Amino acid sequence: MDTPQNRNFFKLAFILLEIVTEQLRNVFKQEWDKQHPNNPWEDDNNSLQYFIQILKSGGTWKNIKSKVPKSGNRDDWDPTALFFMLLYSGALNLSPILKQHIDKLREIRNEYFGHPSTASLSDSKFQAVYNDIEVCMCGLNCSASIKKQMDDIRTGVMKVPEDYMKEKLCKIMRLETDNHKLLIQLKDSQTLILSFLVLCAMVFAMLFITHSRESIQPRNPTMDVPVSRTYFPESLKPNYYVGHDWEIDTATSLLTNGTYQMITITGPPAIGKTATAITIAQELVKWHSFKVAFVDFEQLNVTSNQIEKDIFQEILFSLGTGFVPGTDVDPKQEFQTQMRTMKLNQTLLIFDGIETILDSKSKSKFYEVTKQCLSNNIKLIATSRKDFNIIGMSIHQIKLEPLSEPLSAEALHKMCPGLNEELVLEISKKTGGVPLLLELIGHLLQEAFYEE
């Protein structure tokens, strides 16, 4: 497998996982020493304990303690630990530009080296990714010698160590071999059962996506006003929710430490956007005494000329302010009045399913309402099937991906203990890591097929 495409992969791996990682260690110490001049980072346990004290004093320790490195020596920190310490711990107040470059490096690392399935990159892809890394490294003020080292790896002047390539290649080949073994383990009878289950689950999933919101809290057809939802619907959270723990911990930390006021959760249907948002809200209620309200944009008429008024009415209802729609009181003015009294409270709004308004002529009005909420110290989580951004606003974007096969298998094992291991593995593959499909198949197995 010593092809030019393989060599491109290992060049990029070495640059990102070795050179860039070392630069991130330097950035951490520089920023830490600048912001904590009385307690400079000494790469020892005392520094780590001081870091932990900061997290505990900020009230975020319970949510993120599992992410804190076990050692205070930066040389022991892998890229995952470094990204946490720099971006999500809350112990450092980085500039927006610095955060942007570090977050871009995190995205590149996750995309190409988080769970690699092949050790190959075309020349054009290699050069494009290298250019992105180079821009980020310049933004991190790397030295001329580091820039030269990167360029020497790129041009081949400096060779990637052979042992390094063998180690990475063995890991990838093991993944490919394991995937191949899973394909040949299933019997014909299991395949028939599985195909039927997946088909049934897909049908139920389509029905669920279409009708679930209406069945949870239907709008009174005789009233042209929003329905009060003071309490967010915890019933939307799957019984066996697994798979997005990192996203949940990250969002919880960012909202509580003040790094971001708004989080967006995007992804395709049935991937777990609403469930993830509600799980984050549960963490905020449990550990930080947040008041949480849920606003379902699927129930709003986004083409209405008074959509802005309707959104404010929905927010006021959801927050339990006592506002009564249909009166002469202007909802926007009432919102401002109510927010002045609630400004010191910890408040989170979940805007669920906003793709409907993003695709409408009312998008700009939605943006204005969002800005009003943020200016009144309300934290926001918005879920959408499509990506979006609001100019001039700092938003942390979370894009949900399908669950890995191990996490899919874990969910099935919880729902159906004792289920044949081969069948569990194949279901995990066939469902593509879609949480809703997994849950529906689990229920079908429990109710109709489990004994068989």
C-alpha positions in Angstrom: 0.0 0.0 0.0 2.9 2.4 -0.7 1.2 4.6 -3.2 1.4 8.4 -3.7 -2.1 8.6 -2.1 -0.9 6.6 0.9 2.2 8.9 1.3 -0.1 11.9 1.1 -2.2 10.5 4.0 0.8 9.8 6.2 2.3 13.2 5.5 -0.9 14.9 6.6 -1.2 12.6 9.6 2.4 13.5 10.7 1.8 17.2 10.2 -1.5 17.3 12.0 -1.0 14.8 14.7 2.6 15.6 15.5 3.6 19.1 14.4 0.3 20.8 14.9 -0.3 19.0 18.2 3.0 20.3 19.5 2.0 23.9 18.4 -1.3 23.5 20.3 0.7 22.6 23.4 2.7 25.8 23.0 -0.4 27.8 22.5 -2.0 26.5 25.7 1.0 27.4 27.8 1.3 30.8 26.2 -2.3 31.6 26.8 -2.4 30.1 30.3 0.7 32.0 31.4 -0.6 35.2 30.0 -4.0 34.8 31.7 -2.7 33.3 35.0 0.6 35.1 35.5 0.7 34.1 39.2 0.4 30.4 38.4 2.3 29.7 35.2 1.9 26.2 33.8 4.7 24.0 35.0 3.7 20.7 33.4 3.2 19.1 36.8 0.4 17.9 39.1 0.2 21.3 40.9 -0.7 23.0 37.7 -3.3 20.4 36.9 -4.9 20.8 40.4 -5.0 24.5 40.1 -6.7 24.1 36.7 -9.3 21.8 38.3 -9.9 24.3 41.1 -10.8 26.9 38.4 -13.3 24.5 36.9 -14.9 23.7 40.2 -15.2 27.3 41.2 -16.9 28.0 37.8 -19.6 25.3 38.4 -18.7 23.3 35.4 -16.7 20.5 37.0 -19.5 17.9 37.2 -20.2 18.1 33.5 -16.6 17.9 32.2 -14.5 16.2 34.8 -14.3 13.0 32.6 -12.6 15.1 29.9 -9.8 16.5 32.0 -6.4 14.9 31.4 -4.9 12.7 34.1 -1.5 14.3 33.8 -0.5 17.9 34.0 2.4 17.3 31.5 1.4 18.7 28.1 3.5 16.1 26.4 1.0 13.5 27.6 -1.9 15.3 26.0 -3.3 14.0 22.7 -5.2 16.2 20.2 -8.5 15.4 21.9 -7.3 16.6 25.3 -5.7 19.7 23.8 -8.9 20.7 22.0 -10.8 20.3 25.2 -8.4 22.3 27.3 -8.2 25.1 24.8 -11.8 25.3 23.5 -14.2 23.8 26.0 -12.8 23.8 29.5 -13.6 27.4 30.2 -10.3 28.1 32.0 -9.0 30.1 29.1 -10.5 33.2 27.4 -9.3 32.9 23.9 -9.7 35.5 21.2 -12.4 34.8 18.6 -9.7 34.5 15.9 -7.6 32.1 17.9 -10.7 29.9 18.7 -11.6 29.9 15.0 -8.2 28.5 13.9 -8.1 25.9 16.7 -11.7 24.8 16.0 -10.8 24.5 12.3 -7.9 22.2 13.1 -10.2 20.2 15.3 -12.6 19.7 12.4 -9.8 18.6 10.1 -8.5 16.2 12.7 -11.9 14.6 13.2 -12.7 14.4 9.5 -9.5 12.7 8.3 -8.0 11.0 11.4 -10.8 10.5 14.0 -12.0 7.2 12.6 -10.0 6.6 9.3 -11.3 3.9 7.1 -8.6 4.2 4.5 -5.0 5.5 4.4 -5.3 7.4 1.1 -5.6 11.1 0.0 -5.5 12.4 -3.6 -2.9 15.1 -4.5 -5.6 17.7 -4.8 -7.3 16.9 -1.5 -3.9 16.7 0.3 -2.9 20.2 -1.0 -6.3 21.7 -0.1 -6.2 20.3 3.5 -2.6 21.3 3.9 -3.4 24.9 2.8 -6.2 25.0 5.5 -3.7 23.8 8.1 -1.1 26.3 7.1 -3.5 29.2 7.4 -4.5 28.0 10.9 -0.9 27.6 12.0 -0.1 31.1 10.8 -3.1 32.3 12.8 -1.6 30.5 15.8 1.7 32.4 15.3 3.8 29.4 14.7 7.6 29.9 14.3 9.4 30.0 11.0 11.1 26.7 11.9 7.8 25.0 12.3 6.5 26.3 9.0 9.7 25.0 7.3 9.2 21.6 9.0 5.7 21.4 7.7 6.8 22.4 4.2 9.6 19.9 4.2 7.1 17.1 5.0 4.8 18.4 2.3 7.6 18.4 -0.4 9.2 15.2 0.7 12.5 16.8 1.8 11.8 15.4 5.3 10.5 11.8 5.3 7.7 10.6 7.6 9.4 8.0 9.9 8.8 4.4 8.7 7.7 3.2 12.1 5.1 6.0 12.3 3.6 4.9 8.9 3.5 1.2 10.0 1.7 2.0 13.2 -1.0 4.1 11.5 -1.3 1.6 8.7 -1.8 -1.3 11.0 -4.6 0.5 12.8 -6.5 1.2 9.6 -6.0 -2.3 8.3 -7.4 -3.7 11.5 -10.5 -1.6 11.0 -10.9 -2.8 7.5 -10.4 -6.5 8.5 -12.9 -6.2 11.3 -15.5 -4.7 9.0 -15.0 -7.5 6.5 -15.5 -10.1 9.2 -18.8 -8.6 10.3 -20.1 -9.0 6.7 -19.6 -12.8 6.6 -21.0 -13.7 10.0 -24.7 -13.4 9.3 -26.9 -16.3 8.4 -29.6 -16.2 5.7 -32.5 -16.4 8.2 -31.1 -13.5 10.2 -30.8 -11.5 7.0 -34.5 -12.0 6.2 -35.6 -11.0 9.7 -33.3 -8.0 9.7 -34.5 -6.8 6.3 -38.1 -6.9 7.5 -37.3 -5.1 10.7 -35.5 -2.3 9.0 -38.3 -1.9 6.5 -40.9 -1.7 9.4 -38.7 0.7 11.3 -38.3 3.0 8.3 -42.1 3.1 7.8 -42.7 3.9 11.5 -39.9 6.5 11.4 -41.5 8.3 8.5 -44.8 8.3 10.3 -43.2 9.5 13.5 -41.3 12.3 11.9 -44.5 13.5 10.2 -46.9 13.3 13.1 -44.9 13.2 16.4 -45.1 16.9 17.1 -48.8 17.1 16.5 -49.4 14.1 18.8 -47.3 15.5 21.6 -49.2 18.8 21.9 -51.8 19.5 19.2 -52.8 23.1 18.5 -56.5 23.9 19.2 -57.9 24.5 15.7 -60.4 27.0 17.1 -57.7 29.3 18.4 -55.3 31.3 16.4 -52.8 31.6 19.3 -49.8 29.6 20.4 -50.2 26.8 22.8 -48.5 27.2 26.2 -45.5 25.0 26.7 -44.0 26.1 30.0 -42.3 22.7 30.4 -40.2 21.3 27.7 -41.3 17.8 26.5 -38.9 15.4 28.0 -40.9 12.5 26.4 -39.1 13.3 23.1 -35.9 11.9 24.6 -35.4 8.3 23.5 -35.5 5.7 26.2 -32.1 4.3 25.3 -30.3 7.5 24.2 -26.6 7.0 23.5 -24.1 8.2 21.1 -23.7 12.0 21.4 -22.1 12.3 24.8 -19.3 14.5 23.5 -21.7 16.9 21.9 -23.9 17.1 25.0 -20.9 17.7 27.3 -19.5 20.3 25.0 -22.7 22.3 24.6 -23.4 22.2 28.3 -20.0 23.5 29.1 -20.1 26.3 26.5 -23.5 27.5 27.6 -22.6 27.5 31.3 -19.1 29.0 31.1 -20.2 31.9 28.9 -18.2 31.0 25.9 -21.3 30.9 23.7 -24.9 32.0 24.1 -26.2 30.0 21.2 -25.8 26.5 20.0 -27.1 25.1 16.7 -27.7 21.3 16.3 -28.0 20.3 12.7 -28.3 17.0 10.8 -30.7 14.8 8.8 -34.1 13.6 10.0 -34.1 11.0 12.8 -30.5 11.7 13.7 -31.3 12.8 17.3 -31.3 16.6 17.1 -34.3 17.2 19.4 -33.3 14.5 21.8 -29.8 15.9 22.0 -31.2 19.4 22.7 -33.5 18.1 25.4 -30.7 16.1 27.0 -28.5 19.2 27.2 -31.5 21.0 28.7 -31.9 18.3 31.3 -28.2 18.7 32.3 -28.7 22.4 32.7 -31.7 22.0 34.8 -30.1 19.3 37.0 -26.7 20.9 37.6 -27.2 24.6 37.0 -30.8 25.3 37.9 -31.8 26.6 34.5 -35.3 27.4 33.5 -35.9 25.7 30.2 -38.7 26.3 27.6 -39.4 24.5 24.3 -40.7 26.3 21.2 -41.8 24.1 18.3 -41.5 26.0 15.0 -43.3 23.2 13.2 -46.5 24.6 14.8 -46.0 28.1 13.7 -47.4 29.5 10.4 -44.1 30.9 9.1 -45.7 32.6 6.1 -47.9 34.7 8.3 -47.5 38.5 8.1 -47.5 38.6 11.9 -44.9 35.8 12.4 -42.7 38.0 14.6 -45.7 38.6 16.9 -46.4 34.9 16.9 -42.9 34.0 17.9 -42.8 36.4 20.8 -46.2 35.1 21.9 -44.8 31.5 21.8 -41.7 32.5 23.8 -43.8 34.3 26.4 -46.1 31.3 26.7 -43.2 28.9 26.9 -41.5 30.8 29.6 -44.6 30.9 31.7 -44.7 34.6 32.1 -48.5 34.8 32.4 -48.9 36.6 29.1 -52.4 36.2 27.6 -52.6 36.3 23.8 -55.5 38.0 22.1 -55.3 41.1 24.3 -54.2 44.6 23.3 -50.8 44.1 24.8 -48.1 44.0 22.1 -46.1 40.7 22.5 -42.8 42.4 21.6 -43.2 45.1 24.2 -44.3 42.6 26.8 -41.3 40.5 26.0 -39.0 43.5 26.7 -40.9 44.2 30.0 -40.7 40.5 31.1 -37.1 40.2 30.2 -36.1 43.1 32.4 -37.4 41.2 35.4 -35.9 37.8 34.3 -32.5 39.0 33.1 -30.7 37.6 36.1 -32.3 34.2 35.7 -30.6 31.3 34.0 -32.9 30.8 31.0 -32.6 28.5 28.0 -34.9 28.4 25.0 -35.0 25.5 22.6 -36.0 26.5 19.1 -36.9 23.2 17.5 -37.3 22.6 13.8 -36.3 26.0 12.6 -35.7 24.8 9.0 -39.3 25.7 8.2 -38.7 29.4 8.9 -35.2 29.4 7.4 -36.7 28.4 4.1 -39.4 31.2 4.3 -39.5 34.9 3.6 -39.7 35.3 7.4 -36.1 34.3 8.0 -34.9 37.9 8.7 -37.7 38.4 11.3 -36.6 35.2 13.0 -33.0 36.5 13.1 -34.2 39.7 14.8 -36.2 37.7 17.4 -33.1 35.6 18.1 -31.0 38.7 18.6 -33.5 40.1 21.0 -33.4 36.9 23.1 -29.6 36.9 23.2 -29.4 40.5 24.1 -31.6 39.7 27.1 -29.2 37.1 28.4 -31.3 34.1 27.3 -29.3 31.1 26.1 -30.5 29.4 22.9 -30.3 26.0 21.3 -31.7 25.8 17.8 -32.3 22.5 15.9 -32.4 22.4 12.1 -32.0 20.0 9.2 -30.0 22.6 7.4 -26.9 24.6 8.4 -27.3 28.3 9.0 -25.5 31.3 10.5 -26.4 34.8 11.6 -24.0 37.6 10.6 -22.5 39.3 13.6 -23.4 36.6 16.1 -21.1 34.1 17.8 -22.7 30.6 17.3 -21.3 27.2 18.1 -22.4 24.7 15.5 -22.9 21.0 16.3 -23.4 18.8 13.3 -24.7 15.4 14.4 -23.4 12.3 12.6 -24.8 8.8 12.6 -23.8 6.7 15.6 -20.8 4.4 15.3 -21.5 0.7 15.1 -20.3 0.0 18.7 -22.7 2.7 20.1 -25.5 1.4 17.9 -24.8 -2.1 19.3 -24.8 -0.7 22.8 -28.2 0.8 22.4 -29.6 -2.5 21.1 -28.1 -4.5 23.9 -29.8 -2.2 26.4 -33.2 -2.6 24.7 -32.9 -6.4 24.0 -30.5 -8.1 26.5 -29.4 -11.5 25.3 -30.1 -10.8 21.7 -27.9 -12.8 19.3 -24.6 -10.9 19.0 -24.3 -11.4 15.2 -27.8 -10.0 14.7 -27.0 -7.0 16.9 -23.9 -6.3 14.8 -25.7 -6.6 11.5 -28.6 -4.4 12.7 -26.1 -1.8 13.8 -24.6 -1.8 10.3 -27.9 -1.8 8.3 -29.5 1.0 10.3 -26.6 3.3 9.4 -26.4 4.6 13.0 -29.8 6.4 12.9 -31.0 6.6 16.5 -34.7 6.6 15.7 -34.4 3.5 13.5 -32.5 1.7 16.2 -35.1 2.6 18.8 -38.0 1.5 16.7 -36.3 -1.8 15.7 -35.6 -2.4 19.4 -39.3 -2.0 20.2 -40.3 -4.2 17.4 -38.0 -6.9 18.7 -39.3 -6.6 22.2 -43.0 -6.6 21.2 -43.2 -9.0 18.3 -40.0 -10.8 17.5 -37.9 -11.1 20.6 -39.0 -14.7 21.5 -38.3 -15.9 18.0 
